[in-house]
């Protein structure tokens, strides 16, 4: 089952068969020059992490338009910056950021990154550069790659570190992102065994509807068509909800609750997590059209070439779609970066429609074999449980130094107390009301549900506190800024604090150290 309507796939097939320039016509394939270290070894070994920077450096010495640099990080993170070829000054140029190996055990993204850098500058993809700038971070987690570990040396999972920016590696990527503001972000991963040759995830957070629509209905059909031509089974990325949390895979370890007559009622399939912590959603909230690209893998050398080829083909198709849709893509992402007029989600969940389909449940038994159980529910609709309109901005208490640094790490302006920037809101801010969020969980009169944020907010008695920092809401990436700063956001900075809190921990009258400023 695919999630793309049949009529849309039909259009994609027609467009894909067209030689029109608007679908990113490619130059004829050339003999491979500058083979990557893995190619030289016929994929019998991975590219050694110590060879990534030198390989890109040798390539840059021979071609025009490739700049190789190192992002700050514990081990240095190589980045390839590929400039667009000269063309009409009126032409639209799309900016694309490609990130590989956030998980050090997932090496196909690294190999794809090196091949892209070569083929965009010397090979069959060079024609795309007439309308595109590409920056490639093939190895976002150098220590993890070197030591064959999923996380960083400090134990951080980079793939879900895009709210707190706890790792230097994530901060380095966001520094590059904020300075450049790409229109498209491609995050490359490997999954465990799968029935599908490629899975592609699109943004899921309800605060980024434009990114989700553009990814799913404009770009993904072209990818599905390209993969179908190569007889590669494709599916939009599926996750699994078990016991209150999302598991980023459709096959799960065997458990007694999954045996017998069928999956329990609290197990179902969904698209990926709604959380802002993932790269997929964080970059979408910041204003980019983002994709999670995954291929099945044993995560060892077996099958490296096959999964690298599949991932490369998927990335190539997305680049071609982005180039062909450049004008619409740039317009959509430019609009998505600004402050929205409508309310933004604080809390949301997946729900099933009355006509929801059911999907086969696949699990791994005690012998490590894959088995298919009965059908389990598919919950694809998102229900927003609480929302608020954007404020004029926020006052952040001076003690919240980690939060302030994380905001700046994402590229947001945070004005020091008493600075000119802090009063940039002018009379509107001076006359505004300052509201505080209570720390205590509150429930409705019937005790059945949590009170809405708008009903719980109250006038702050002592705000802004002395030394508070001012953060204006109207700045690039405003949707991400809202999600990070709103204390009752279920995936923001204070999400863990709220989820771990209980009524016994609550101090009556206590409020969060972020104050909402409204007209």
Secondary structure, DSSP 8 states (H G I E B T S, - for coil): --SS-HHHHHHHHHHHH---GGGT---------S--HHHHTTTSS---HHHHHHHHHHHHHHSSSEEEEEESSSS-EEEEEE------TTS--EEEEEE--SSTT--HHHHHHHHHHHHHHTSTTGGGGGGEEEEEES-S-HHHHHHT-SS-TTS--GGG-TTT--SHHHHHHHHHHHHH--SEEEEEEEESS-SSSEEEEE---TT-HHHHHHIIIIIHHHHHHHHHHTT--EEE--EEEETTEEES-SEEE--GGGSTT---TTEEEESS---TTSHHHHHHHTT-EEEEEEEE--SSSTTHHHHHHHHHHHHHHHHHHHHHTHHHHHHHHHHHTS--SS-EEEEEEEE--TT--EEEEEEE-TTS-EEEEEEEEB--EEEEEEEE---SEEEE-TT-HHHHHHHHHTT---B-TTSTGGGTTTHHHHT-EEEEEESS--B-TTSSSB--HHHH-EE-SS-S-TT-EEEES-STTHHHHHHHH-TT-TTSTTHHHHHH--GGG--TT-EEEEEEEE-
